[in-house]
Amino acid sequence: MRRIILLLMAVAACAIATCLALPRAQESYALLYAQDDPPLLADIAVAKAMSAPLAETGIKNALDAGDADLAASFLELAHDRGIAVDPAVAARVDAANGTGAQVIRTAASFGHGFVTGAPDDLPGSRVRRPAICLYSATFAMRCAKAFIWPGVSRRTNSSSGLLVPV
């Protein structure tokens, strides 16, 4: 009788140990299976880390930083994972990605890149070369020499190289 009780206790201890180790074993198996597949590894990591509070925090932080595209990505990821997001936060993302807001952001980025010559994104980088050319003296000299302006001859001042009035 004593042997049977010891055997049942050993079986129960093994069953408890299996129940405790099984979740980690499943996770380890999934990671080993996906070790050569980066998209699958990324999906496993996102599934493990993504939660409703994290999604809402990410969306709010992106909106506060002025990055509407990142906020839209967080919202889309939350919807793909079946995570409920506050409708007010979703409305803020939709408003930030509206056509009017995108036009304003693009124009502001264009203006910033034009004035500073240091682009932050694609619309700002579109003006980098024209802004550099516009501000360069070589470009101004070429324009002045290409056109005959009233009251200006083709003679140049020898010391400065500038066109002089007649």
Secondary structure, DSSP 8 states (H G I E B T S, - for coil): -HHHHHHHHHHHHHHHHHHHHHHHHHHHHHHHHTTT-HHHHHHHHHHHH--HHHHHHHHHHHHHTT-HHHHHHHHHHHHHTT----HHHHHHHHHHTSHHHHHHHHHHHHHHHHHHS--SSHHHHTTHHHHHHHH-HHHHHHHHHHS--TTEEEEE-TTT--EEE-
